[in-house]
Amino acid sequence: MALVAGSTTRLWTLVAREFWRKTRRRLRAGPIYRWRYSGRTPERVLIAPPDLRLADPQIALEIYYGRYPLSGHLVETGGKSPFQINVPNRGWRKSLHGFRWLRHMRAAGTELAAANARALVSDWIAMHGNQISGVAWEPGTTAKRVIAWLQHSSVVLQGAEFAFYRAFLKSLAMQIRYLRSMAREMPDGKDRLRARIALAFAALSLPAPASALRGATRNLAEELDRQILPDGGHISRNPMTVLELLADLLPLRQTYANQAEAPPSALINAVDRMLPALRFFRHQDGSLARFNGMGATIHDRIATILRHDDTVGAPLLHAPHSGYERLSMGGVTVIADTGTPPPIDVANAAHAGCLAFELSSGRQHFIVNAGIDTYGAAEFRPLARATAAHSTATVNDTSSARFSHSLRVSDLLGSPLIGGPQHVPCRRIDQKGVHGFVARHDGYAARFGFLHERELKLAANGNVLTGRDRFLRPGGGAIRNNGRDFVTVRFHVHPDIGLLQDEQDRLTLTASQGDTWVFTCTEVAPEVEESIYFAGLGGPRRSRQIVLGFKASETAEVHWQLTRNHIAGYPENN
């Protein structure tokens, strides 16, 4: 209980800090501070940094006709500027004001697309350029916009008249000064790091004194050293965050080189660690494992980033700082969460999925976590984050970590994960012909008095995955039969997989092409229940799950096995 009290105290400390931060932000947006953001207008853009994000000329055409497909939502403006209409979807508004969609205009490569880009930037300057408020001026959104305006300045300024040219540079300079004043007080996490990336881009791309570049480089290095873990993961433990940050850091590294400036060693080292980390989370079909905020994967995005990975070797198998394990053999990949929750400051998207795993065979996923519907309704997020949405064990239908749903908290912090496992010791097993691990967590110890231990072993050239789930008291002794010891071990099956149960309680998992796997359990008869897979590219899909239900006081340990019956000869190609 002391751990829960400590987490609650930390939560309210963060609430107080965020309230003060937002108060200061409102003050800095007022007339008393606003004069500080005015100053000398740069004469020109020295260099337009590259953009590695995928671009589609068809989207540029859609935008020209007033249809804006942003953040998973299509909004038709009916001939009005998108900055004039009130769209309730917050994600769509953030994407609109972030201006990353300018890359589609660049991909179109036409004078019409350039003129449309220029007109939209002009609309934003006229409607929001001098009114520092709302979504448009949130520091995270401002950082995205600064990067996008710099990266696509050649398109926006193509054929521009002098008046627009000066207005563009004046607004850009104002946004940079605003971001510089806000960066140090931004909440922890990727937005604060992206703000430092944006300021480094600005110092390289616009005429600036050498001291400005030195300061931006120093601040960037400090943030990278703090947020990027030694194994290349991010402090949020979200695989998607690694992908998103690499899409900014790789162009920044190239921009330093293009300007004949030495990139900081922290940047070089971070990228060199993050590229293997991205490969660590990747299944053979190119998708990322669904842990801690990861939803559907757009495969081409990952392929574009990994073209910059010069190592092109086998992925790491052990990410102790990020808290993950990987087993890989014979075309089979298992990725498991063996870490404690991320710091509460960056736990707004974290999941209660300790000791959950995913299994893919060749290019087909068999056992998965539910993931999140990235662009779907917010009310489904708590379901996707719960332990029951992961391929692991729950006790008494309770998650291994708690989520804050207080209205006072959510207005400032969202719904951070609090409590949860404090200790997750993990021991790797690497023997001849066998890869595996043993890990345990104490997420249920305070409430129910026992621990969950899981052992996974992949053997026989990837044809057999054996698992053992054990429940034990911290000090030894038998688990009490007190009505609070009911355990459910879940294995969520990918919706593309067929699932049949025979009279011997064997479950056959069948893909339309490729391998077939058979699930068996020694102590408990498995059952099949309905489930939902949130991370589909087209949105949530119905699926099924294999369930082992029992009382830990009567069955303290279960042994299960997944056996591959048909081998399609998939090579290891991660």
HELIX and SHEET records of a PDB file:
HELIX    1   1 ALA A    2  ALA A   29  1                                  28    
HELIX    2   2 PRO A   31  ARG A   34  1                                   4    
HELIX    3   3 TRP A   35  TYR A   37  5                                   3    
HELIX    4   4 PRO A   57  TYR A   64  1                                   8    
HELIX    5   5 ARG A   90  GLY A   98  1                                   9    
HELIX    6   6 LEU A  102  ALA A  108  1                                   7    
HELIX    7   7 GLU A  111  HIS A  128  1                                  18    
HELIX    8   8 VAL A  135  TRP A  137  5                                   3    
HELIX    9   9 PRO A  139  GLN A  151  1                                  13    
HELIX   10  10 SER A  153  VAL A  156  1                                   4    
HELIX   11  11 PHE A  162  ALA A  183  1                                  22    
HELIX   12  12 LYS A  190  SER A  205  1                                  16    
HELIX   13  13 ALA A  210  GLN A  227  1                                  18    
HELIX   14  14 PRO A  239  ASN A  258  1                                  20    
HELIX   15  15 SER A  265  PHE A  280  1                                  16    
HELIX   16  16 HIS A  299  LEU A  306  1                                   8    
HELIX   17  17 ILE A  344  VAL A  346  5                                   3    
HELIX   18  18 ALA A  378  PHE A  380  5                                   3    
HELIX   19  19 ARG A  381  ARG A  385  1                                   5    
HELIX   20  20 THR A  387  ALA A  389  5                                   3    
HELIX   21  21 LEU A  407  LEU A  413  1                                   7    
HELIX   22  22 ALA A  445  PHE A  448  1                                   4    
SHEET    1   A 2 ARG A  67  LEU A  70  0                                        
SHEET    2   A 2 HIS A  73  GLU A  76 -1                                        
SHEET    1   B 7 HIS A 318  ALA A 319  0                                        
SHEET    2   B 7 TYR A 324  MET A 329 -1                                        
SHEET    3   B 7 VAL A 332  ASP A 337 -1                                        
SHEET    4   B 7 PHE A 357  SER A 361 -1                                        
SHEET    5   B 7 GLN A 364  VAL A 368 -1                                        
SHEET    6   B 7 PHE A 486  VAL A 493 -1                                        
SHEET    7   B 7 ALA A 393  VAL A 395 -1                                        
SHEET    1   C 8 HIS A 318  ALA A 319  0                                        
SHEET    2   C 8 TYR A 324  MET A 329 -1                                        
SHEET    3   C 8 VAL A 332  ASP A 337 -1                                        
SHEET    4   C 8 PHE A 357  SER A 361 -1                                        
SHEET    5   C 8 GLN A 364  VAL A 368 -1                                        
SHEET    6   C 8 PHE A 486  VAL A 493 -1                                        
SHEET    7   C 8 ARG A 541  LYS A 551 -1                                        
SHEET    8   C 8 GLU A 527  TYR A 533 -1                                        
SHEET    1   D 2 ARG A 402  PHE A 403  0                                        
SHEET    2   D 2 LEU A 417  ILE A 418 -1                                        
SHEET    1   E 8 CYS A 426  GLN A 431  0                                        
SHEET    2   E 8 VAL A 434  HIS A 441 -1                                        
SHEET    3   E 8 LEU A 451  ALA A 459 -1                                        
SHEET    4   E 8 VAL A 464  LEU A 472 -1                                        
SHEET    5   E 8 GLU A 557  ARG A 564 -1                                        
SHEET    6   E 8 THR A 516  CYS A 521 -1                                        
SHEET    7   E 8 LEU A 507  THR A 510 -1                                        
SHEET    8   E 8 GLY A 498  GLN A 501 -1                                        
END                                                                             
